Amino acid sequence: MPRTLALDGPEPLVAEGDARLRRTGFPARVRESFLAKYGWDPAIPARPGERRVLLEIAVRDWVPASLAE
């Protein structure tokens, strides 16, 4: 399913690509990166009954936000 994702910041970007919703089976590399950077594991719910998802985007093209409008 083609999707567009905008990343905000000092030099915003827009990514175009195909998105996949992961409800389980988060890759170990992603879990380790989140733990190292944010101090939490995205596969472990913050509260009982809560579920997390991961958007995996295979980027086809990056466009500076200033050119995407």
N, C-alpha and C positions, 0 to 999 in steps of 0.2 A: 504494500500500500504506500504510494508516494506521499511524502510529507515534507513540510518546511519547518525548520526549527530556528528561532532567533536567539542568539547569545548576546546578552547585553554587557556592557563594560566600556572602558575608555575607547576601544576601537571595535564597535559592535560588528558581528558577522551574522550571515544567514546561511544555514546549511540546507541543501536540498538532497533528499535521498529516500531510502525505503526504511520504514520503521517496523520494529518487531517488539511486541509487548511480552516481557518475560515475567511470569507470576512466580516461578520457582526456578531453581537451578542457576542462580546467579554465578557467573564465573569467579573462581577463586581470585584471579588477578584483580577483578573489580572490587570484590569484598576487601581484599588486602589494601587496595588503594584508598577506599573510603575510610577504613580503620586508621591508616597512617595519617591521612589528611584531616579527617573530621572527628576521629576518636569513637566511631560507632560502626557497626556491621549492618549494611542495608538489608541483609537477609533476616535479621532478628527484629521482630515487631517491637515498637516502642511501648505499646500497651497491649494487654491481653485482648485477643479478638481482632486486633488490627492486622491488616495485610499491606505489604509493600509490593510495588512493581518496579521493574527496570525497563526503561526504553532503550533498546539497542538500535542505533541508526547507522546504516551503511551509507555513508556520505558519498554522493555523486559529484557534488559541486559546492564550493564555498564562494559566497558573494559578499563583498563589503555591504553593510546595511545601507550606506549612503547611495549605493547603486541599485538596491533592490526595490526602492520605492517607485 
